[in-house]
Every structure is written in C-alpha cells, then in structure tokens.
Amino acid sequence: MNKHLNLLDTGNGNTKIAKTNRGGLYRVASLSLMPDRILCPGSKAAGCFEGCLKSSGRGRFDNVAAGRQWRSDLWHQDQDQFLYRLTRELKNFSLLCQKNGITPAARLNTISDIAFERYGIPELFPEIYFYDYTKRAARLNKTPDNYRLMFSYSGRAQYANQVQIALGAGVPIAAVFRDEFPAEFLGRPVIDGDKSDLINSKAGPVIIGLKAKGSLAKADQSGFVIDAERIPALVVAA
C-alpha cells in the first residue's frame, strides 16, 4: 500500500475543477480512479467506456495513470481502508476550508460511478457540497440533500430507458457533442457545461452541453457522442 499517496486532489489537478476553484467561493476536492466495468457499471449500456476521459488531459501521463490505478486497486482490494482514508482526508479538507473561510465541495466520481451515498460519506460531512455525474438513473433523487447528481446521456437504444427515467427526474442531463452545441436537445435548453461542473449541478432541468475531448471521444460512433446535424433523427427515435 502506498502510504504517501492521497486519495483526494485538493488542488487544481483537474482542469474544470481548477476553473471552479478560481471563483473563490468554493474549493473542490476531487477523487480520480482508473475506471473499469465495476467502477462504471452503466458504461456498457451507455457505450462510453472506449471514449472515456481516462486518457485525456493529465490522464495521458504515466504517473497520473499509475496513481489512479492504485486508488482503484485499493477500492477493489480493501474498501474499509479506502473509506477510512477518504473520511480522514475529507475531514482535513473541510477543516482547511473552514480555516480559510471557503465553502468545501467534493466530486468523488471524476471518472467513476460509485454510489457513495450507500457508504454514508455525504452524511458524515453535511458542511461539504458533494456533486457528481452518474449513468445510473436509479441513483437520481435518492441522495442526501448535500449530494447532487447530474445524469450522463447516451443515445444508444439499450440506454433509452435510463434516459427516460432521468428526464422524469428533473435533474440536469449532460450530453457530449462532437462539434457545436445546439440551442435545444430533448426538449430542454442547452447550456455550456464546460465552465464549471459545480454550477452545472445546480442548473435544474437543462441539458449540460459538453465538448468531446480526446481523440477516442472525438472519433466515437457508439451513440455516446452526439452529432448536431443528426439531432432531429435522434429525437424522433427516442
């Protein structure tokens, strides 16, 4: 076990989280694992695994990938130790934010989809604002008040039921577009979601437009990444 590697990144290791931190009102701690089919149980139906962000940005560096893999291995091999370390780090992070007069926030699934509400993590820290994306519609509207979830869209036929449940839940839905954002999608207005995930989490029933990032995502043809010119056909098919 690597006793010196932290689970949480409380700095600016993630580009979008760095943008949020520059706002000054919140400081965000993030947890990045190396995704797999167990950590991302909705990825098979959504077809997003091959175009995953795991290899984009800092994820292309060997040391970053190794750190993510170590965290994933710890989760798989010793969840008790993982949760103990996570709780300890979140407590220290919260105290640091309190000292500096900043509201603490945490995104524990930057590239994973673990139901942390099942482990009581958000309830332990009511002062921390937790937020995440999920591909499991069953998680929506079932988290504590300080834990908000956004749903991640895919146009694959085998994922359509999940999308319909998410639309009925009234939560923000993230959709990845290959090029430009349309003004509307699935009957909802589209907002630019590449600025701040924290703001996105409070946006209500909108479509959070995200640009495809990384060569794999940009080349994706599974239905996860949307081509704007095909939107009318997609809407009819839904």
N, C-alpha and C positions, 0 to 999 in steps of 0.2 A: 504494500500500500504506500502510495506517495503521501507522506505526512505534511509536505510543504506546499502542495498544490491546492488552491482553493476551489470550491465548487462554484462560487459566485464571482462574477466580474462586476465590481462596484465602480469601475472607471468608465472609460469610453472605448472599450474594445469592439463594441458593435456600432456600426455607422449610424443607424437610425436612433439608437438609444443615446448616442453622443449628441444628436440634434436635440433630443428631448432634454437632456441634461443642461444644454446651453440656455434653456428657457429660464432657469433659475428658481422655479417654484418647486420642482421635484428633482430628486436624484434617484436614478433607476439602477437596481441591481439585476443582473441577468444571469441565467443558467443555460449554458450551451452543451448539449450532449452530442454524441455521434449517433444520428438517427438510424434505426433499424425497424424491421416489421413489428417488433414487440413494442418499442417505444412510440411508434407511429401506427397504431392499429387501424386507422382509417385510410392509410396511404394506398392500400391495394385497390380498394373500390374507387378512390379518387384518382388513381393513376399518377400521383405526384412524386412518387419515390425517385424515379430516374431523373427528374428535373429539379430535385431538391436543392436548396440553397447550401447544402453542406460543403460544397466545393467552390462556392463563390466568395468573393471578398477575402477576408483573412483566413477563411477555411481552406484556401489552397496551400497554405504554409504547413509544412510537416509538423512543426512544434504545436501549432494550434490544433491540427487534426489529432495529434497524439494526446493532447490534454482532453479533448472531447471524448476520445475513445476511453481514456482512463476513467472519466466520470461515468460513462455508460457501463463500463465493466463493473464499477463499484455498485451501481444501482442493481445490476443483474446478480451480482455475487453476494452482496451484503446490504440489503435495503435498510436494516436497522442502523448500521454505521453511516450510510448515506444520509438518512433522515436526521440522525444525531448531529452530523457535521453541518447539514443545511440549516437546522434550527439554530445552532450556535452562531453560524455566520450571519443569519438574518437578524439575530438579536444584536450582534455587534454593529451591523449596518444601521439598524434602527437607532441605536444609541448615538452613533456618529451623526446621523441626520438630525436627531434631536439637539445635539450639541451645536450644530451649525444653523439651526432654525430652518431646515428644509424638510418638506414632506417626503417620506420614503415611499418608493414604489418598487415593485418587483415583477419581472417577467421570467417565469421559471421554465417556460417552454419556448425557447427561441427557435429551435428546430426539432422539437419533440412534441408529444401529446399525452403527457402523463396527467391523470386526474388527481392532482394534488389535494383536492377537496376531500378525497377519500382518506387521506392521512392526517387531516386536521391542521394542516400547515397554515392556511389563512386565518383560522380561528385563533391560533396562538398569537397572531400579530395583528390585532384589529387596527393598529395605527398605520399599517402598511397597506398601500393600494396595490393589489395584485391584478394583473391582466394578462391574457393570453389569446392566441388563436387556437381553434380546435376544428378537427374534421369529424368529430363525433357529436351529432345533433342531440343525442341523449344527455349530454352534459349541460346543455343550454338551460338557463334559468333555474339551475339546481345548485348553484354555488353560493357561498356566504356573501353578504352584502358588500364586503371589501374585495371581492374577486369577480371581475367581469370578463366574460368570454365573447370573442368575435368568431364567427363561423367562416370557414375557408371553402370557397366554391370550387366545384369541378363540373364540367359539362358532360361527363361520362354517363351513359344510360344506367349503369349499375349503381350510380351515386345519386340518382334523381330523387329517391325517397328522402335521403338525408337533406337535400336542398329544400324540398317542400316543407319538411319539419322546421328547418331553420327560418324559412320565410314566415311561417306562422308564429315563430317565437319572438319576432320583432327586434332581433338583435342586429348589429352591423354585420354585413357579409362581405368578406374580402374576395376580390376576383382579380386574377392576374391577366393582364392584357399584353399582347405581343408588341403593339405599337401605341397609337394614341388612345386615350380614354374616350368612350362615348359619353354623351350627356346623360344617358339613362340606360339602365340594364335591369331586366326582370321587374320592370315597373317601378324601379327606385332610382332616385338621382345618384349619380356617381361623383364621389369626391376624390381629391388627390390624397391617397393614403401613404405616400412615400415621405411625408414630412414628419409625422410622429404617431407611433402606434398607441401611445397613451391618449392622445386626442382622439384617435380613431375609436378607441374603446368606449368613449362617451358620446359617440356621434348619433346613436339611435338607429332607426330603420333606414339605413342608406347602404349603397354599395361602396366599399372601400377599394378604389382603383389602385392597383399595384403594377408597376412595370416588370416584365420578365427580366430576371437578372441571371447572368452566367450563360455560357454557351449551351449547356444542356437544356435550360429552361427556354431559351430563345428558339431552340430547334424542336421543342416538344410538340408532338402531334397527338397526344393521348386524349385531349379534351380538357386538360387542366388549364392550359394557357389558351386564352381567347383571342381570336382574330376579329377585329372590329367589323370588318366587312361581312362576316358570317353571322352577326348577331340576330338579324331577323329570322334566319333559319333555326338558330338555337332556341329562340323564344317560342317559335311555333312548335318545335319538337318537345319542349318542356311542357 
